[in-house]
Amino acid sequence: MPQLASRLDNVKVSASAAMTDKARELRAQGVQIISLSSGEPDFPTPPHAIEAAHQAALAGDTKYPAQPGTAALRAAVQRKFKRENNLDYALDEILIANGGKQIIFNALLATCNPGDEVVIPAPGWITYADIALLAEATPVPVPCPENNHFKLRADDLDAAITPKTKWLILNFPNNPTGAACTRSEMQAIADVMLKHPHVWILTDDIYEHLTYDGFEFCTIAEVEPKLKDRVLTVNGASKAYAMTGWRVGYCGGPKQLIAAMNNVHGQATGGICTLSQAAAVAVLDGSQDLLKERADVYRERRDLVVRFLNAIPGITCHTPEGAFYVFPNIAGCIGKTTERGRRIESDTDFVSALLEEQHVATVQGSAYGMSPYVRISYATDAETLKEGCRRISSFCAGLR
Ligand code: PLP
């Protein structure tokens, strides 16, 4: 076979996708799997989004879209940034792409040269590092330890920045820990970044609407307006509106950066599906009541899972501020042996044995850059969560 590109050598299949595939395989064999591995809301897409897409199709909105996004969606995004984040973006400072993922891809491809560094708080969504590698840049993880509630310390961030740093990527509320930053914690990060004017900042705010107990989300360009001309504020319809399959991501940022990203975008895809864009306009401009209703449900589930997990010997679970993940510490299970005789040397061993012996799918913390932890998604119904926790409990009870 002719050779593949060496830039793919270090890019891995995502661990959560690998776990979902393994669970699917077992399911196909007739095994009843409890899936706590997927980062996808279990709620349906709001009906008014579906109706808007339907009407757009009937009205003939089925031709090539404007490459940076339809005028209607960019205007809706402009209103969203103003209404919810107090950020002013002109229409040519806004880009629509196929999910937040493609926004991040466009940004790094448009800006990174070989040898550039991308600072990524760890644990973090593995895709950031993989996209950096595809852009021939070097990911630089900065640990956000559990004893700091999985948040980024200003001193650690400062120490990670070098003359080669091109980007800092922020993601709070965070995948996989659920940690979110208060305004003063974000200001401390911003103060560090004011000292490093050569660095762009990408804030992935995809979990913005998933915070609990009155926690107030904030985003860095709003907290520190002096940084706004270096910040790319990224968001999307997937998590807030349960629209993962529609593939709508959007961002606001400085005009030159957006133009460069649009260049990458235009070569990779001719813009995103017009019907998805019509649906996104409907949810951004429509009633936002469902966000609060769904957040209340997620909070109940979070509390249920945290309570269950903390009652299991060998596991401790921090209560996160947001997203729909918990990231329990499983240090107390390491070095033990399962009922079926498997030795647990790592979190990868833990999740594999848990899947094979109790048929519960989770993702190992090492996939996000921190061990020994497990990512558990609570984007599923309470009964499934209870059953999943019961099985984890009996798995741990069997460890010797
Ligand atoms: N950002 C984070 C932190 C995520 O966890 C995910 C999905 O899991 C995304 C972005 C991707 O979102 P989208 O569906 O908009 O590509």
Residues whose N, C-alpha, C, O or C-beta is under 5 A from the ligand:
A	BS01	PLP	G39 N98 G99 G100 K101 W125 N171 N175 D204 I206 G236 S238 T244 V248 G249
